[in-house]
Amino acid sequence: MEIFTTMDAYLRGFWFIAIPVSIIFVIQTIMTFVGANASDGLEADFDGDFSGTDAPFQLFSLRNLVNFLLGFSWTGISFYELISNKVLLIVFSVIIGCLFVYIFFLTIQALMKLAEDNSFKITETLGKVAQVYIPIPEYLSGRGKVTLSIRGSLRELDAMTEGEKIPSNVTVKVVKVKDEILFVEKI
């Protein structure tokens, strides 16, 4: 500990923040990868304006505090020799700490998109425009196939028509869905 006694007070302060916060960060990371929630039992006990939301990101959480202090302290240590004005160094460290929290927010947002339910439901095709792929026989006498895009995914589905035969490459509109079969008509 002799090394800390010879350090400037600012640098010593950055180190005293960086060491425990880095240890907590490593523990949080390990717990995240093994499936444990590192913030279990460590959340602040107050009620804010977040109560009716399903927001996975809360600004005031232990994880965000750790992210902020991690960016703040290591920036202070890294730029201590380069930035001689200590007020400027602290302001720069605060900005980088906030940037760490923002990057964590973007990461959580990207992970939440992976958790969205993107399963296909045949009823989503109602009213959509499709392209005939395999000709559709007339008057419900057989099935053809159409292709259409749902949420950016191209689907090939069975289709029937109550009207005349519809040849390939004709644009149609889905008017009804029954038993996983699309009922279409020419546009």
N, C-alpha and C positions, 0 to 999 in steps of 0.2 A: 504494500500500500504506500510505499515511499514515493512511488511515481506520481500518485495523486496529490501529495502534499506540495510537490514542486510545481504543479500546474497552475496556470492562471485560473481564477475563480470561474470565468465563463466556460472554459474548456472542461474544467472539472464538473461543472453543472451538466454540460452536455453528456459527458461520460456517465455520470450518475443516473441520468435518464435513460441513456442508450442501453446500458447493460441489463437492467431488470426488464425493460420493455422488449428487448431482443429475446430474452429467455421466455417471456410470456408469449411472444409471437411464435416462437418455435413450438411451444406447447400447444398453442391454438392450432397451428398448422398440422401437427401430428394428430391431434384429436379430431380435426376435420377429416383427415384421410382415413382414420380408423372408424369413422362414423359417429363419434361422440360430438356433442355440442359444447364447445369450449365456454360458452357463456351461461351454461346451466347454473342457476343459483347466483349469478353474479350481476344480474340486471338491476338497474336503479329502481327503487320503489317509489315512483311518482306517476301521476296521471297527466298526460299531455293531450294534445289535440289529435293524436293518432288513433283514438279509440274507434272508430267506425271504418277503419281502412284495413286492407289486407296487405299493406306495404311490407315487403320483406326487408326493406332498408330503413333503419331508424337512425337519425342523425346522432343522437346521444346514446351510444352503446359502448360496452367495454371494447368490442372489436374495433370500432372507429377511433376510440381514444388511443388504443394501441397503435393503430395505423398512423394516426396523426403524430404521436410522440416518436414513432419509429422514423418517419420522414423528417421531423423537426430535429431530433437529436443527431442522427447520422449526417444530415446536411450541415449542422453546426460543427460537427467534428471534421467533416471533409473539407469545408471551406474556411476553417478557422485561420489558417495561415494565409489564405488568398485574400480574404476580406478583412482588412484591418479595422474598419469601423464596426464596432460591436453592435450598435443599434441596427445598422444595415444587415449585418449577419443574422440577427434575431428575426428581423422582418422577412428576410429571404428564407430562413428556416421555417417560419410560420407559413409562408406561401407554399413551400414544398410539402409541409405537413398536410395542408389543406388539399393539395394536389393528390397526395396518397389516398386521402379519404374519397376524393372524387373518382380516382381510378378504381378503388374498391367498389364504389357505387356502380360504375360501368360494368365491372366484372359480374356483380350480382344481377344486374339487369340482363346481361347476356345469358347467364345461367338460368334465369327465370324463363327466358324464351324457350330454352330446351325443355322446360317442364310443361309447356302449354299442351293442351289436348288438340292435336292436329289429326285426329282420326276422321276418316271420311264417313259422311252420312249421306245416303242416297237422296234424302229429301233436299239437300243443298242444291240439287240440280234443277229444281223447279224454276221455270222462268228463264233458265240459262240458254244461251245459243250454243249449238253444237254443229259439228261437221259429220256428214254421213261417211262412214268408212267402208262398211259392207252394205250393199243395197238392202233397203227395208221393203219386204213384200207388202202388197196392198191389203187393205181391209182385215187386219189382224190375222192374216193367213200364215205368218211366220215372223221370225226375228231377223233383224239386221244388227249392225253395230254403228255406234256413233263415238266420236272423240270430243271431249270438252275439257276445259281447264277449270279446276276448282282449287282456289287458294294457291295458284302457281303450279299445281301438279296436273299433268295431262292424264286423263282417264279414258279408257275404252270400255263402253258399257253396252249391254243389250238394249235394243230399241224396237218398238212396234209403232205402226201408224193405223189410224182408223180410216185414212183416206187412200189415195192412189199410191202406187209404188213410188218410192223415192230412191233415185240412183245415187251412186257414189259422188262425193265432192259437192253435195248440195247442202246449203246451210239450213238448219232446222231449229225449232224452238221446243224445249221440253214443256209440255202442258200438264202432264200427270205422271205420277209414279205409282206402280202397283206391283207388289211381289218382286221387288228388285229389278223391274223392267221399266224403262223410260217410254212414255208415250209421247211421240213428237208429231209436229206438223210443219210443213214448208213455211218459210217466211215469205 
